[in-house]
């Protein structure tokens, strides 16, 4: 419900995180692995499938939102991208992200018919 010209109810719970409009955030998972640097521990990875009806497409990426131990959240950032060209053409469309036992992430892509594994081996 929209409260444009009225006061919201006293018991309303507003979202802690707002993702980009029309990015179609589909699958999301809390990161419980240890492969990636400490800043990713306990946060949320989300797969943005991508818009279908925007003049300038958005999405087709993996975003990350840090979640602190007290439940507060930090700023959402782009974690992996490249499935959407600068000309607005989709090369892939992430659907879901799931951590594996080794701490890497699997990303499903229903446009390319692929599953990607994202891993981290440390700073160069």
C-alpha positions in Angstrom: 0.0 0.0 0.0 1.2 3.5 -0.7 1.0 6.3 1.9 1.7 9.2 -0.4 -0.6 11.7 1.2 -1.3 10.1 4.6 0.6 8.9 7.7 1.6 5.3 7.6 0.2 3.1 10.4 2.2 3.2 13.7 3.1 -0.5 13.4 4.4 -0.5 9.8 7.8 -2.0 9.3 9.9 -0.3 6.7 12.5 -2.2 4.7 16.1 -2.0 5.8 17.4 -2.4 2.3 15.9 -1.2 -1.0 17.2 -2.8 -4.2 17.2 -1.0 -7.6 13.7 -0.8 -9.1 13.0 -3.3 -11.9 16.3 -5.1 -11.4 14.3 -8.2 -10.6 16.2 -9.5 -7.6 15.3 -13.2 -7.6 17.5 -15.5 -5.6 19.4 -14.4 -2.6 21.5 -16.2 0.1 23.3 -15.3 3.3 27.0 -16.0 2.9 28.1 -18.5 5.5 31.4 -19.5 3.7 34.9 -18.6 4.6 36.5 -18.4 1.2 35.9 -14.7 0.5 37.4 -11.9 2.7 35.9 -11.2 6.1 33.8 -8.2 4.8 31.5 -10.8 3.1 30.9 -12.9 6.2 27.2 -13.0 7.1 26.0 -10.7 4.3 23.5 -11.3 1.6 24.3 -12.0 -2.1 21.4 -11.4 -4.5 21.0 -12.3 -8.2 19.5 -9.6 -10.2 17.8 -11.1 -13.3 17.4 -7.8 -15.0 14.7 -5.5 -16.2 12.5 -6.3 -19.2 10.6 -3.0 -19.6 13.0 -0.2 -18.9 14.3 2.2 -21.5 17.7 1.8 -20.0 18.1 -1.8 -18.8 19.4 -2.5 -15.3 20.4 -5.7 -13.4 22.0 -8.8 -14.8 24.5 -8.8 -11.9 25.2 -10.1 -8.4 24.9 -7.6 -5.6 26.1 -7.9 -2.0 24.6 -6.3 1.1 26.6 -6.5 4.3 24.7 -7.5 7.4 26.3 -6.8 10.8 25.9 -9.0 13.9 23.4 -6.6 15.4 21.1 -6.9 12.3 21.9 -3.5 10.8 22.9 -3.4 7.2 25.5 -1.5 5.2 25.4 -0.2 1.6 24.6 -2.6 -1.2 27.4 -2.9 -3.7 27.8 -4.6 -7.1 29.8 -7.9 -6.6 29.8 -9.4 -10.1 28.6 -7.9 -13.4 29.2 -8.2 -17.1 26.1 -9.9 -18.3 24.6 -6.6 -19.6 26.5 -4.8 -22.3 26.9 -1.0 -22.3 24.4 -1.1 -25.3 21.7 -2.7 -23.1 22.0 -6.2 -24.6 21.8 -9.2 -22.2 24.7 -11.7 -22.4 23.2 -13.6 -19.4 20.6 -13.2 -16.7 21.4 -14.4 -13.2 18.6 -16.1 -11.4 20.0 -17.5 -8.1 23.2 -17.6 -6.1 24.1 -20.4 -3.7 27.2 -20.9 -1.6 29.0 -24.2 -1.8 30.6 -25.9 1.2 34.1 -24.7 0.1 32.8 -21.1 0.3 32.6 -20.4 -3.5 29.3 -19.3 -5.0 27.2 -20.9 -7.7 25.2 -18.5 -10.0 22.5 -19.9 -12.3 21.8 -18.1 -15.5 18.6 -18.9 -17.4 19.5 -16.8 -20.5 22.8 -18.5 -21.3 21.8 -21.8 -19.8 24.8 -21.8 -17.6 25.9 -22.2 -14.0 28.9 -20.2 -13.0 31.2 -20.8 -10.0 32.8 -17.7 -8.4 35.8 -18.4 -6.2 38.4 -16.3 -4.4 42.1 -17.3 -4.0 43.4 -14.2 -2.2 44.9 -10.9 -3.1 47.5 -10.7 -5.9 
